[in-house]
């Protein structure tokens, strides 16, 4: 049995922090969100994104400049507070069951590391039913700058990929001029992962019994959002080369590990409990809807 001392708790806390950080940085599928969401450092309780959809392109300089305006839109993302907490009974430490503690800390770090990707996947799913700055859903056929919604019941096929590409190509700026977007990534969940990879990685396709070169062979990166339901069949074609990505990951306070290990605290005395947990402030939102075209397969 270990005798609980301040020095023992400090050593345990150090080991826990090293274990947590190593797993937090090395957990799988932690950076998927960075492919489709822009990290934005927040400095307040919320941030306004008035630039979305309003940045003007180059025009001929005639008699004077014609400035674009940011005053017509008011899209705001409010940060949320997040936590995960692990209570460790004093008996577990006294009985030297540190292996169990480290397993739990590893799980805590894994879930924390995947949180940004999890939120981004949820935003992708909500994009079909959530209005943005122009009053239309993020994925919608009625944006004034062009439809970015192929529709529901649209299977992930070569023909529908071509149709999504045309919608992407048809995006215009505020003066109706084409923006020249082209698909670089095919975004799916687990339910359509195999279909997407077959569409993109097969050198040939068979049409009416005839083998033809695959026009989409290695044309897109397949981005799989692992936190979408295994039955969810939303998919999207996106141009991720434009700088302003389809989603925003707004970070006010990065995910960090905190501890309550004071041996003289009321909690330690009254309940024989020591605590480790994470704290963060962030939220996900919608970025440039013109860089992505969404659909839902049957």
N, C-alpha and C positions, 0 to 999 in steps of 0.2 A: 504493500500500500504506500502511495506517495503522500507525504505530508504537504498540505497546501500552504505555500508561503508566497510572499510577494515576488520573490525571485523566480519561483517555479512558474507562476502565472505569467511573468514577463517573458520567460523562455518559451512557454507554450504559445503566447501571443505572437512572438517573433516567428515561430515555426508555422503557425496558422497563416500569417500574412504572406510568408514566402510561398506556401502551398497555394494560397488563394491567387496571388498575383501570377504565378507560373501557369496555373490552369486558366485563369482569366485571359491571358495573352495567347494561350495555345489551344483553346477549345475549338472544335471544328465548326465551320459554317458561321463564323462570327463576323466576317467582313462582307457577306453577300449584300448587305444593305448599301454598302458604299458604291456598288455598281449602278444603282438606280436612284439613290438619294444623296442630296448635297448636305454635308455637315456644315452647320451654321452655328457659330458661337454666339449665344444669347447673353445679353447684359442686363436684362430686366425680366419682369414677370411674364412679359409677352413681347412679341416682335411683329411689326407690320411689314408686309411685303407688297408695297404699292407698285413695284416695278414690273410685276408679272403681267405679261401680255401687252405692255405699253411701250417697250423700248423701241424707238424709231430706227429704221434702216437708213442707209445713205440715200440722199436725193440730190438732184442737180441744184447747185447754188445759183439762184437767179438774182432777184433783187435783194433778198434778205433770208436769214435763217427761219425755218419753221419748226419750232421746238415741239417735242412730244411733251405730254403732261403726265404726272404721277397722281394727280389729285382725283381722278375719276374712279379709283379702285381702293378698296379698303379690306384687304385680306390679312387676317391676324391669326397667329398661332400662340396660344397661351401654354406656358410650361406646366407640366404636371410633376408632382413629387412621387417618387417611387422608393420602395424599400423591400428588403427580404431579411428575415431575422431568424437566427438560430440560437436557441437556448441550450446551454450545456449544464447538466446537473453536476453538482460538486462530486457526487459519488463516482461519476464516470471518470473524472480526473484523478480522484483518490485511488481508484482501482487500476489506474494506469492504462485505460482503454483509449489511448491517444490515436490508435489506428482507426477506430470508429469515428472519432472527431475529425480526422483528416479526410476520411471518405465523405463525411457530411459537408465539410468545407469545399471539397472538390466539386460536389454537386451544386453547392451554392454558387461557386465561381462559374461553372458551366452555364447555368441558367442566366446568370447576370451577363455573361459574355454574349449570349444569343439574343438578349433583350431587344437591341436596336433592330436586328433583322426581323424579329417577331413583330415589332410594331410596324415596320415597313410593309411586311406582308399583309397585316391587317388594313393598312391604308390602301394598299392595292385592291383588296377585296371591297372596301367601302367606296372606292372610286366610282363604282357603277351606280351608287345611290346617294352620293354626297355632293351638294352644290359647292361651287367655288366662287371666285370673285365676280364672275359675269352672271351669276344666278343659275347657271346650268350645272348639271352633274359633271364631275371631273371627266368621266367618259360619257360623251353626249354627242348626239347627231346635230344639235342646234347651236353649237358655238358659232359666233359670227365670223370667226377666222377659219372655219372649216370643221367638218365632223371628225371626231376622233373615236367614234364608236361604230364598230362593224355590225354589232347586234347580238342578240341572244339566239341560241340555236345554230351558231356558226362553228362548225367543226374545225379543228386545226388541220387544214389540208393545204396542198400547194395552191389551189385556186383561191382559197381565202387568205393565204399569205400574200398573194398578188393583190387582192382587193385591199388588204390592210396597207400594203405598200403604197397603193394609189392614194388612199386617204392621207397617209403621212406626207406624200409628195404634194398633196393639195393644200397643205397648211399655208396661210397667208399672213402678212403683217397687217397693221391697222389701216394701210392704204390699199389692201387687196393684192399686194405683190407677193409672189410665191417665195417661200423661205428656203426651198431646196433641201428639205429634210429627206433622209434615206435611212431605212432600217439597218441597225447594227446589232441588235439583240432581240432574241425571242424569249419572252418572260412567261414562265409557267409554274404551276405547282406540281407536287408529286404525281397527281392523277394524269397529267399530260407529259411527264418527263420523257417517257419512252417514245411517245409519238413525236415530240419535238426533236429529240436526238436523231430519230430515224429520218425525219424530214431534212435535217441539216447535214447529217453525216453520211447518208447513202449516196454513192457516186451515181447510181442510176435509179430510175423509177420505171415502172411498167404501166403503160397506157394502152388499153385495148389489146393486151397481149404482146405489145412491142416494148422492148427495153430501150429507154431514151436517157440521155444525159440529164441528171438532176439539175434544174436551173437554180436551185437554192443550196447546192452543195457548198458547205462551209461559208455561206453568205452571212450567217448570223452567229453570234455567241449565244448559247443556250444558258439562260439565267434561271436557276430553279430556286423558288422561294419555299424552303422546307417546312415553314410553319403554316402553310395553307393546308386546309383539310384534304385528306386523301381522296375525297369525293368531289372537291371543288374544281371546276373546269373553266375558270376564267383564264384567259391568256392575252398576251399583248405583244405587239411589235413596236420597238422603240429605237429612236436615234439617240444614243448615249454619248455622242461626240460633240454636243453643242454647248457644253459648259454648264448651262442651267438644266439640271436633270428633272425628271418627272416628279420626284418627291423631295421633301426637305426633312432632314433630321436636325432639329433645333436643340442644342445642348447648352443648358445654363450651368449645371454642376455635373461633372462627369461621375460615372459610377465609382464609388470608393467603398472600402471596407472600414467599418468602425467597430469599436469594442468597448464593453463595460466589464472590466476585470478587477475593479477595486475590491480587495478582500474585505475592506471595512464598510462597504456600501450597505445600505438597508436591504437591497435586493439580495446580496450575497448572504447577509445575516438571516433575513426572514425566510427566504425561499431556497437557499443553497443553490442559487442559479448564477451562472456567468453567461454573458451574451456577446455574440458576434453578429454583425449584420451589415447590409449594404444600404447606401443612401444615394439618391441621384435626383436631379431635376432636369427634365427634358420632355419633348413631345415631337411627334411626327406630323407633317402636313403635306399639302400638295404644292408642287412646284410648277414646271412648265408643261401644261397639258398638251401643247402642240407637238411635243417630242415623242408622243406615245399614242398608239391606237389600240383600243381594247375590244375584246369580244368574249362571249361565253359559249363554250361548246355544249351540245346537247348531252 
